[in-house]
Amino acid sequence: MAKKGLNLRISERPLNKLRLYAPNKEKTMTQLVEDWIDRLPNPETDNYSDTHKGCTS
């Protein structure tokens, strides 16, 4: 699978929290974000496309 990039702007406090948390869990920050995304419910195709019209991401 090809990897894609994600640029994310967050404040310093949560970024530092993530930087400290990741090594304690023996994971990278990318792995933590991917784990969080994987826990999101799978949207239904019709409902998802209706509620996100015009969304570019």
N, C-alpha and C positions, 0 to 999 in steps of 0.2 A: 504494500500500500504506500502511495506517495505521501510524503509529509507536507503539510501546509503550515504557514506561519500565522500567528495571531499577535497583534500588538494590543497591549492592554495598559491603560493608564489608571493607576490606583494611587492613593495617598501613601505616604511613607510608612505610617504605622502598620497598615495591613500588609504592606510589602515586607517589612521587617519581621512581622509575625510569621509570614509564610516562609521566609528565609530561615528562621530559627526552627520552625515546625518540621520542615522537610527532612533535614538530616536526622532529627530525633525519630522519625518514622522510617528512616533509611529509604527515602524516595526523593526524586527530584521534584522541583516545583511543577514541572510539566506533568509528571505522573499524578501529582495531587489534583491538578486542574482537570486532567482527563478522567480521573476517578470520580470527581464531583460531577462532571458532565454525564458520565455513564449512569449516575444515580438519578438523573432527571427522567421523568416519565417520557415515553415515546409519544410524540404528538400524533393525533389522527391526521392523516394526509389532508382531508377536506377542511377540517377546522383550523389546522395549522396555517394553510395557505390563505384562508380568509382573514385570520387575525393578524397576519404579518405582511399584508399587501404593502408594497412600497419599501419593505425592509431590504437593505442591501447586503446584509450579512448572513 
